[in-house]
Amino acid sequence: MNITNNNSILLLLLFLIPIYFVVIIGLRNKISNSTYPFAILMVSLSFFLMHGLTSNYLIGRDNHLEFFYFQYTLHNYHLDTNIFNTPLNNCLSVNILPTIYSVLTSIKGIYVFKILFGFIGSIIPLIIYVISRKIVGNKYAIFVALLVLFQMNFIELLSLIRQEFALIFFFLAVLVIFDSDLSNINKKILFIIFMFSVIVSHYSTAFIGLAMTVPIILIPFIKKVFNDKKIRPINFDILAFLGLFSYIWYFIVAKSQSRTATRAFRISTGSSANTSNITNSSSSINATNVTNVTNTTNPIVVNHTRENTIPAIFGIGVDSVPQMISVLVNDAIFLTIGIGLMATLWEIFASFVGYKKYKKKLPFEFILGSVISAVLLALFIVIPFFSKAYGAHRIFLTSLVFLGPMFVIGVIKIAKLIGKPKLDLVLLTILIISLFTVSIHFNYLASGIPSSIYYDENSNARTEAFIYDQDVAGAKFLSHYGEKRKIRIHGDTVAGFRLMAANNFSIPNRTFIDSKKTFKFKKRLKTDSRFKYQYLYLTYLNTQKNIIFEQTAPTFITNTTSSNIFLKEWKSRIYDNGGSKVLIP
């Protein structure tokens, strides 16, 4: 694909994935029970490797910063949260953990991020399968695992390493809660260890995970109070450990994470209007709704792309057939989950009022977790800022550990309502294959609209994220031969990703992160003692594809390099490798 732009083999292999699962589901009575987990693990690994091997470098946005912080930790042989006191640098999953793996295995850091973490992350659907098997049985558990496996956010999870590890530890913590083979003390120890790991891996997922699990931990205490009229602090030791560790981590060690969370909460409740530092920079890079608008400050046509997750659920802002197909499929998934949850709650309510006897199928703790997950998802609609600060697709993926089995229950109820209970597997298969189709963007492929980062060379996502060797060579030139002090690098919005990929830390570290996202030469910097030297770094996109990214998702805005009025300010070319260039005034 990268050499000849021929995507035939990749598309064929992708088409075979749903066919493979249809076959093993159809032969479920003739194959070993170990076939399902093996198939889930292998396909999960295939998705991760597809993402990791798309380019010689990283694909994504936040993972470039994650890799930068890892490099800095490895380069200095210790974690330094003072020079980069940011929420991201305080996530141990992106600095300490990859450093340990790289040192112990002697694997280059880039391959730790692209390949090794892919092997580790591939167990996520397998954990979901094990949990779901305890809830809905082996027959249906594979559909819950596939519901997670075929989420677009999961397929792109290698671009968010901190969330990958947070999800692994959180799902393991949930698995421990519902593992009846573990003793109570072992459950407590393992749950605390896994939740500690979630807290230090990713602060946002930790907040969501604690909100889902703390009420579950309190259920034995509440039952004791209501049934025996006694107050016994059951599981309070777990809460004490989690509370103490959370306080130490968020308010002493990683203060930037608590400040970010507090600021997000204030904005969501209307007590603050400053959103500049909360914007979710890791929105899905597969936005595809394209229209043309005019840039009023520079009167040329630009390519304007919007990805509005929350409004699209209700059909708002949908202006193409492929996008409507995606909306309908995802809405069908949401509706099915809702039906399953409501049916479960109705059975409990009916038994409570004596309408009918409740047949205990699901643990009450699991039902509570499902309700909490649904409430958290609803908050993203009621309070839209939450989706900007964290991302609706992220919390949905996290909540599937509880809501996934509700999806299966919903389909079973629908099959019974239409009088065809034996069609439940057929309906599940149709919904899962439909989800796979839209997550891989086959609906856009059939419409002739470039969309996928993996097999569409001209898609916005691939154009933005794909890093060429010439880009890194030009960035290395700056890193090796640029002025070591008082330097400012100019480029478009995505140039910083290329710069971070090549930084050898010979130039002051913040230079390659805080590069100016504009071609405009700053004359005042001539007299600024901090920035005496200025460079314009042009990437392969700028020089060979005549594209300038002024803004990326959720709103893509691109201009043509040849039309940029600021290029005339950069008169001298000091580096040119046929792909990237370095200019000075």
C-alpha positions in Angstrom: 0.0 0.0 0.0 2.7 2.5 0.9 4.9 1.7 -2.1 2.5 1.0 -4.9 -0.7 2.5 -3.5 -2.4 -0.9 -4.2 -4.9 -1.7 -1.4 -6.3 -4.9 -2.9 -4.6 -7.3 -0.5 -5.5 -5.2 2.5 -9.1 -4.9 1.5 -9.3 -8.6 0.8 -8.0 -9.5 4.2 -10.4 -7.0 5.8 -13.3 -8.5 3.9 -12.4 -12.0 5.2 -12.6 -11.0 8.9 -16.5 -10.9 9.1 -16.7 -14.0 6.9 -14.3 -15.8 9.3 -16.5 -15.0 12.3 -19.7 -16.0 10.4 -18.1 -19.4 9.7 -17.0 -20.1 13.3 -20.4 -18.9 14.7 -22.2 -21.1 12.3 -20.0 -24.1 13.3 -20.2 -23.3 17.0 -21.5 -26.8 17.8 -18.6 -28.5 15.9 -15.6 -26.5 17.1 -13.7 -26.3 20.3 -14.6 -23.7 22.9 -11.0 -22.4 22.7 -11.6 -21.3 19.1 -13.5 -18.2 20.0 -10.9 -16.6 22.3 -8.1 -17.5 19.8 -10.0 -15.9 16.9 -10.7 -12.8 19.0 -7.1 -12.4 20.0 -5.7 -12.9 16.5 -8.1 -10.5 14.8 -7.5 -7.9 17.6 -3.8 -8.3 17.0 -4.4 -7.9 13.3 -6.1 -4.5 13.8 -3.3 -3.2 16.0 -0.6 -4.3 13.6 -2.6 -2.8 10.7 -2.5 0.5 12.5 1.1 0.3 13.8 2.6 -0.8 10.4 0.7 1.7 8.2 3.7 4.0 8.4 7.4 3.8 9.3 6.5 6.3 12.1 3.5 6.9 14.4 0.0 7.4 13.1 -2.2 9.6 15.2 -2.0 12.8 17.2 -1.6 12.4 21.0 0.7 9.5 20.6 3.4 11.8 19.1 3.4 13.7 22.4 3.3 10.4 24.3 6.3 9.2 22.3 8.1 12.6 22.9 7.7 12.3 26.7 8.9 8.7 26.6 12.0 9.8 24.6 12.7 12.5 27.1 12.4 10.1 30.0 14.6 7.5 28.3 17.2 10.2 27.3 17.5 11.5 30.8 17.2 8.1 32.6 14.4 9.5 34.9 10.9 10.9 34.9 10.9 14.7 35.1 7.5 16.2 35.7 8.9 19.7 36.3 10.1 20.6 32.9 6.9 19.2 31.3 4.3 19.5 34.1 1.4 18.5 31.8 -1.4 15.9 32.4 0.1 13.8 29.6 3.6 13.6 31.0 2.2 12.6 34.3 0.7 9.4 32.8 3.2 6.7 33.7 1.9 4.5 30.9 3.5 6.7 28.3 6.9 7.4 29.9 8.0 5.0 32.6 6.3 1.9 31.1 7.7 2.1 27.6 11.1 3.0 29.0 11.1 -0.2 31.1 10.0 -2.3 28.1 12.6 -0.6 25.8 15.5 -1.1 28.3 14.6 -4.7 29.2 14.0 -5.9 25.6 16.5 -3.6 23.8 13.7 -2.8 21.3 13.8 0.7 19.8 11.2 3.0 21.3 9.3 3.5 18.1 8.7 -0.3 17.8 7.6 -0.5 21.4 4.9 1.9 20.6 4.0 0.5 17.1 4.3 -3.2 17.7 4.9 -4.4 21.3 2.0 -2.3 22.6 -0.1 -3.7 19.9 0.5 -7.3 21.1 -0.3 -6.2 24.7 -3.4 -4.2 23.7 -4.8 -7.1 21.7 -5.9 -8.8 25.0 -8.6 -6.2 25.6 -11.4 -7.9 23.7 -10.3 -11.2 25.3 -10.9 -9.7 28.7 -14.3 -8.6 27.6 -15.0 -12.1 26.4 -14.1 -13.7 29.7 -16.3 -11.2 31.6 -19.2 -11.6 29.3 -19.0 -15.3 29.4 -19.8 -15.1 33.1 -22.8 -12.9 32.4 -24.4 -14.1 29.1 -22.7 -17.5 28.6 -20.2 -18.8 26.0 -22.8 -18.7 23.2 -23.2 -15.0 23.3 -20.0 -13.7 24.8 -18.2 -13.6 21.4 -20.7 -11.0 20.2 -19.9 -8.7 23.2 -16.2 -9.1 22.4 -16.8 -8.3 18.7 -18.8 -5.3 19.8 -15.7 -3.9 21.4 -13.3 -5.3 18.7 -15.2 -3.6 15.9 -15.4 -0.1 17.5 -13.5 2.5 15.4 -12.0 3.9 18.6 -10.6 0.4 19.4 -9.1 -0.1 16.0 -7.3 3.3 16.4 -6.3 2.6 20.1 -2.6 2.5 19.3 -2.8 6.3 18.8 -3.8 6.6 22.5 -1.4 4.5 24.4 -2.4 5.9 27.8 -6.0 4.9 27.3 -5.0 1.5 26.0 -3.3 0.6 29.2 -5.9 2.2 31.3 -8.6 0.1 29.6 -6.6 -3.1 30.1 -6.2 -2.4 33.9 -9.8 -1.2 34.3 -11.3 -4.3 32.5 -9.1 -6.5 34.6 -10.4 -4.8 37.7 -14.0 -5.4 36.6 -13.1 -9.1 35.8 -11.8 -9.4 39.4 -15.1 -8.1 40.9 -17.1 -10.8 39.1 -14.7 -13.7 39.5 -16.3 -16.1 41.9 -13.2 -18.3 42.1 -11.2 -15.7 43.9 -11.2 -15.4 47.7 -12.4 -12.1 49.1 -9.0 -11.0 50.2 -7.4 -11.8 46.8 -10.2 -9.9 45.1 -9.4 -6.8 47.2 -5.7 -7.0 46.6 -6.0 -7.5 42.8 -8.8 -4.8 42.5 -6.7 -2.3 44.3 -3.6 -3.1 42.2 -5.5 -2.8 38.9 -7.3 0.5 39.9 -3.9 2.0 41.1 -2.6 1.1 37.6 -5.6 2.8 36.0 -5.0 6.0 38.0 -1.4 6.3 37.0 -2.1 5.3 33.4 -4.8 7.8 32.3 -6.5 10.3 34.6 -9.7 10.6 32.5 -10.3 6.8 32.3 -9.5 6.6 36.0 -12.3 9.1 36.8 -14.8 7.2 34.7 -13.6 3.9 36.1 -13.9 5.0 39.7 -17.4 6.4 39.0 -18.5 3.0 37.6 -16.9 0.8 40.3 -17.1 2.7 43.6 -20.9 2.3 43.9 -20.5 -1.4 43.1 -17.9 -1.7 45.9 -20.4 -0.1 48.3 -23.3 -2.6 47.6 -22.3 -5.1 50.3 -22.3 -2.3 52.9 -25.7 -1.0 51.8 -27.2 -4.5 51.8 -25.9 -5.0 55.4 -27.5 -1.7 56.5 -30.9 -2.5 54.9 -31.1 -6.2 55.6 -29.5 -6.6 59.0 -29.9 -3.0 60.2 -26.3 -3.0 61.1 -23.5 -0.6 60.0 -20.4 -2.6 59.1 -17.7 -0.9 57.0 -17.6 -3.6 54.4 -15.1 -2.8 51.6 -14.2 0.5 53.3 -10.6 -0.6 53.3 -10.7 -0.6 49.5 -12.2 2.9 49.4 -9.6 4.1 51.9 -6.7 2.8 49.8 -8.2 4.2 46.6 -9.0 7.5 48.2 -5.6 7.9 49.8 -3.7 6.9 46.7 -5.9 9.2 44.5 -5.2 12.1 46.8 -1.4 11.5 46.8 -1.3 11.1 43.0 -3.6 13.9 41.9 -2.9 16.5 44.5 0.8 15.9 45.3 2.5 14.1 42.4 0.4 14.9 39.3 -1.2 18.2 40.2 -1.7 19.1 36.5 -4.1 16.3 36.1 -6.3 17.4 39.0 -6.2 21.0 37.7 -7.3 19.9 34.3 -10.1 17.9 35.7 -11.3 20.7 37.9 -11.2 23.2 35.1 -13.2 20.8 32.9 -15.8 20.4 35.6 -16.1 24.1 36.1 -16.6 24.7 32.4 -19.2 21.9 32.1 -21.2 23.4 35.0 -21.0 26.9 33.5 -18.8 28.4 36.2 -15.9 29.1 33.7 -15.8 30.1 30.1 -12.2 29.3 29.3 -12.0 26.1 27.2 -8.6 26.7 25.5 -6.8 24.1 27.5 -9.5 21.5 27.7 -10.1 20.8 24.0 -9.9 17.1 23.2 -7.0 16.9 20.8 -7.4 13.2 20.2 -10.7 13.2 18.4 -11.2 10.5 15.8 -9.0 11.2 12.8 -11.4 9.6 10.4 -13.8 12.5 9.9 -15.1 12.6 6.4 -17.9 15.0 5.9 -16.4 17.5 3.4 -17.8 20.8 2.3 -16.1 23.9 0.9 -16.1 27.3 2.7 -14.2 30.5 2.3 -11.4 31.7 4.6 -12.3 35.4 5.2 -8.8 36.3 6.4 -7.2 34.8 3.3 -9.7 34.7 0.5 -9.1 31.2 -1.0 -11.2 28.1 -0.9 -10.4 25.7 1.9 -11.3 22.1 2.6 -13.6 22.1 5.6 -14.3 18.8 7.4 -16.5 18.4 10.5 -16.9 15.5 12.8 -19.8 16.1 15.2 -20.3 13.0 17.3 -23.1 14.0 19.6 -25.4 15.9 17.0 -24.8 13.1 14.5 -26.5 10.6 16.8 -29.8 12.5 16.1 -29.1 13.0 12.4 -28.0 16.6 12.8 -25.3 17.7 10.4 -25.5 14.5 8.3 -25.1 15.5 4.7 -24.0 12.3 2.9 -25.3 8.8 2.3 -22.2 7.1 3.8 -22.4 9.2 6.9 -26.1 8.5 7.3 -25.4 4.8 7.1 -22.8 5.1 9.9 -25.3 7.0 12.0 -28.1 4.5 11.4 -25.8 1.5 12.3 -24.5 3.1 15.5 -28.0 4.3 16.5 -29.2 0.7 16.1 -26.5 -0.4 18.4 -27.4 2.2 21.0 -31.1 1.4 20.7 -30.4 -2.3 21.2 -28.3 -1.7 24.3 -31.1 0.5 25.6 -33.7 -2.2 25.0 -31.6 -4.7 26.8 -31.0 -2.4 29.8 -34.7 -1.5 30.1 -35.8 -5.1 29.8 -33.4 -6.0 32.6 -34.6 -3.2 34.8 -38.2 -4.1 34.1 -37.7 -7.6 35.3 -36.2 -6.4 38.5 -39.0 -3.8 39.0 -41.7 -6.4 38.2 -40.4 -8.8 40.8 -40.1 -6.0 43.4 -43.8 -5.1 43.1 -44.8 -8.7 43.0 -45.9 -8.7 39.3 -43.7 -11.8 38.6 -40.9 -13.7 40.1 -37.5 -12.6 39.1 -35.2 -15.2 37.6 -31.8 -14.2 38.7 -29.6 -14.1 35.7 -27.4 -11.1 36.1 -25.6 -10.0 39.3 -27.2 -6.9 40.8 -23.7 -5.3 40.9 -23.4 -5.8 37.1 -26.8 -4.2 36.5 -25.8 -1.2 38.7 -22.6 -0.9 36.6 -24.7 -0.9 33.5 -27.0 1.8 34.8 -24.1 4.0 35.8 -22.5 3.5 32.4 -25.8 4.6 30.7 -26.1 7.6 33.0 -22.5 8.7 32.2 -23.2 8.3 28.4 -26.3 10.4 28.8 -24.3 13.2 30.5 -22.5 13.7 27.2 -25.8 14.6 25.6 -27.1 16.7 28.5 -23.7 18.4 29.1 -22.1 18.5 25.6 -18.8 19.9 26.9 -18.0 16.5 28.5 -17.7 15.1 25.0 -15.3 17.8 24.1 -13.1 17.2 27.1 -13.0 13.5 26.9 -14.8 12.2 23.8 -18.0 10.3 23.6 -16.4 7.5 21.7 -13.9 7.0 24.5 -16.5 6.7 27.3 -18.6 4.4 25.1 -15.7 2.0 24.6 -15.0 2.1 28.3 -18.7 1.5 29.3 -19.0 -1.6 27.0 -17.6 -3.7 29.7 -21.0 -3.3 31.3 -23.2 -2.3 28.4 -21.9 -5.0 26.0 -24.0 -7.8 27.5 -27.0 -5.5 27.5 -26.5 -5.4 23.7 -26.9 -9.2 23.6 -29.9 -9.1 25.9 -31.5 -6.5 23.8 -31.2 -8.6 20.6 -32.6 -11.6 22.5 -35.6 -9.5 23.6 -36.2 -8.2 20.1 -36.1 -11.7 18.6 -38.8 -12.8 21.2 -40.9 -9.7 20.5 -41.1 -10.5 16.8 -41.9 -14.1 17.6 -38.6 -15.5 16.2 -36.5 -16.3 19.3 -34.2 -18.6 17.3 -33.2 -15.7 15.1 -31.2 -14.0 17.9 -27.9 -15.1 16.5 -28.8 -14.0 13.0 -29.8 -10.5 14.3 -26.6 -10.3 16.3 -24.5 -11.3 13.3 -26.2 -8.7 11.1 -25.6 -5.9 13.6 -22.0 -6.8 14.3 -21.1 -7.1 10.6 -22.8 -3.7 10.0 -20.8 -2.2 12.7 -17.6 -3.6 11.2 -18.5 -2.2 7.8 -18.9 1.4 9.0 -15.9 1.2 11.4 -13.6 0.2 8.6 -15.3 2.8 6.3 -16.5 0.3 3.7 -19.6 2.5 3.3 -17.4 5.4 2.2 -15.3 3.0 0.0 -18.5 1.9 -1.8 -19.5 5.5 -2.4 -16.1 6.4 -3.8 -15.2 8.9 -1.0 -11.7 8.5 0.4 -12.0 8.1 4.1 -9.8 5.4 5.7 -6.4 6.1 7.1 -5.4 2.6 6.2 -6.3 2.0 2.6 -7.3 5.4 1.1 -4.2 7.3 0.1 -6.1 10.6 -0.5 -8.3 10.6 2.6 -8.0 13.5 5.0 -7.0 11.2 7.8 -4.1 9.6 6.0 -3.0 12.9 4.4 -2.7 14.5 7.8 -1.2 11.6 9.8 1.1 9.8 7.4 4.7 10.9 8.0 7.3 10.5 5.2 11.0 9.7 5.5 11.8 13.1 4.0 9.8 14.8 6.8 11.9 13.2 9.5 15.1 13.8 7.6 14.3 17.5 7.5 13.4 17.6 11.1 16.6 15.8 12.0 18.5 18.5 10.1 17.0 21.1 12.4 17.6 19.0 15.4 21.3 18.5 14.6 22.3 21.7 12.9 19.8 24.3 14.0 20.9 27.0 16.4 21.0 25.5 19.9 19.5 28.5 21.7 17.0 31.2 21.0 15.2 29.3 18.3 11.6 29.4 17.0 10.4 26.9 14.3 7.4 27.8 12.1 5.2 25.3 10.2 1.6 24.2 9.7 -0.6 22.5 12.3 0.8 19.0 11.7 4.4 20.0 11.3 5.0 19.5 15.1 4.3 15.8 14.8 7.2 15.5 12.3 9.4 17.6 14.5 8.8 15.5 17.6 9.5 12.3 15.7 13.0 13.5 14.9 14.0 15.4 18.0 17.3 14.3 19.5 17.1 16.8 22.4 20.1 18.8 21.2 17.9 21.8 20.8 16.0 23.1 23.9 13.2 20.6 24.4 10.2 22.9 24.2 11.2 24.1 20.8 9.9 21.0 19.0 6.6 21.1 21.0 5.8 24.8 20.9 6.6 25.3 17.2 4.6 28.2 15.8 1.6 26.9 13.8 1.8 29.6 11.1 4.1 30.5 8.2 4.0 34.2 9.3 7.4 35.5 10.2 7.4 37.2 13.6 9.4 40.4 13.3 9.1 41.2 16.9 11.1 38.1 17.7 14.2 39.8 16.3 14.3 41.9 19.4 13.1 39.1 21.7 16.1 37.7 23.6 14.3 34.3 23.8 13.9 33.8 20.0 16.7 35.2 18.0 16.6 32.7 15.2 13.6 31.6 13.2 13.1 28.7 10.7 10.3 27.7 8.4 9.9 23.9 8.3 8.1 22.7 5.2 6.9 19.1 5.1 6.3 16.6 2.3 2.6 17.7 2.3 3.6 21.4 1.9 6.2 20.9 -0.9 4.9 17.8 -2.9 1.2 17.8 -2.3 0.7 21.6 -2.1 -1.3 21.3 1.1 -1.1 23.3 4.3 -3.1 22.1 7.3 -4.3 25.1 9.2 -6.7 23.1 11.4 -7.4 19.4 12.1 -10.3 17.4 13.4 -13.0 18.0 14.5 -12.7 20.7 11.8 -10.2 20.2 9.0 -9.1 23.3 7.2 -6.5 23.1 4.4 -5.0 25.6 2.0 -2.6 25.4 -0.8 1.1 26.1 -0.2 1.5 28.0 -3.4 -1.2 30.5 -2.3 0.3 31.2 1.1 1.1 35.0 1.3 3.7 34.5 4.0 6.1 32.4 2.0 7.7 35.5 0.5 9.0 36.4 3.9 11.2 33.4 3.9 13.8 34.1 1.2 16.7 31.7 1.9 16.6 28.0 1.6 19.2 26.2 3.8 18.0 22.6 3.4 16.1 20.7 0.7 15.9 16.9 0.4 13.2 16.8 -2.3 10.4 16.3 0.2 10.9 18.7 3.1 12.6 22.1 3.2 14.0 24.5 5.8 13.9 28.2 5.1 15.1 31.3 6.9 14.1 35.0 6.4 
